[in-house]
Amino acid sequence: MDILVTGGAGFIGSHFVRGLLNNEFPLAPGGAFTDAAVTVVDKLTYAGNRANLPESHPRLRFVRGDICDRELMLELSRGQDAVVHFAAESHVDRSLVSADDFVQTNVVGTHCVLEAAMAARVGRVVHVSTDEVYGSIAEGSWTEEWPLSPNSPYAASKAASDLIALAYVRTHGLDLSITRCTNNYGPYQHPEKFIPLFATNLLTGRPAPLYGDGSNRREWLHVSDHCRAIFAVLTKGRAGHVYNVGGGTERSNRQIADELLRLCGARPELVARVADRKAHDLRYALDDSKIRAELGYQPLVPFEQGLADTVAWYRENAAWWRALAAARDAQISDGAAAA
Ligand code: NAD
């Protein structure tokens, strides 16, 4: 079988591609996508890194390209059995400075992906989305039926793409499902994001900026669990359905900061409070009973173990992140980042 992965050189997309190439996912019905030929299309923005994928592999084809390029997307979609769509501008803080690229890639680009999949008669599409489309929830948790109420331009652009994707199911009969996952962590995450920002700064004895009083709460899921969930939705999910992918591990940013101080062996004074992010969502929490009951999915990586392994990975792979961290520091003058 053939599968097209957009944004496959990014954090989550590259984990998914390596999972496919190594046949790491549980066997799907009929052995679907075992030994699949994988085409990755990625623009290699600041967030994409070709080195996140094997340099060469008999089942991998890498194409540097923009999902907004309709002709390219049509050409790449022909003959594919499935498309898994990760490509996006993904950092909330950047969307607060300028939303142009977010609207372009996340909304217009997703539309191109859908149009190409339709025209090429691709059999199955998974659109990878986020819990941030639901907004912020003070208590309880969101089911998939919860109204969309995004607050940041990033979340709004993802919500728009979700609605266009669902419209293509209803209008054109596209066989597509959506995943909405909570915050991911793990190796190969760009050091602008909360956990790698803290890990890379604390490991090198530099201050790590914490937004506000650190009381904002998120659920955390290891990237390998997210990828298994996406594969389950790809192979067993129902068309037109949304699947929440929760982590079950809720922590305040302050708690995460304390854990990272401990794991990095850093002095507490290195966590420096900075002005809060604009319209900072207080809490995200997903009800993920649907994917557990319907697709038999559950997360496998305990948070404490996953976080310790992640810090160890950043400790051992400074060559991967040093240049990215330097570029990050040059670009983001106040250095603040949050989940
Ligand atoms: P990332 O920023 O690490 O990777 C995004 C990838 O998309 C990069 O490789 C980038 O080069 C590529 N890309 C960007 N614009 C492109 C374009 N126009 N054409 C082709 N490629 C382009 O993001 P990530 O954290 O891996 O997230 C992947 C997906 O998962 C996104 O859709 C995101 O909304 C979603 N998601 C992320 C999280 C999280 O915690 N990171 C949680 C839930 C959902």
Residues whose N, C-alpha, C, O or C-beta is under 5 A from the ligand:
A	BS01	NAD	G7 A9 G10 F11 I12 G13 V41 D42 K43 L44 T45 A47 G48 N49 G65 D66 I67 C68 H85 F86 A87 A88 E89 S90 T105 G109 V128 S129 T130 C181 T182 N183 N184
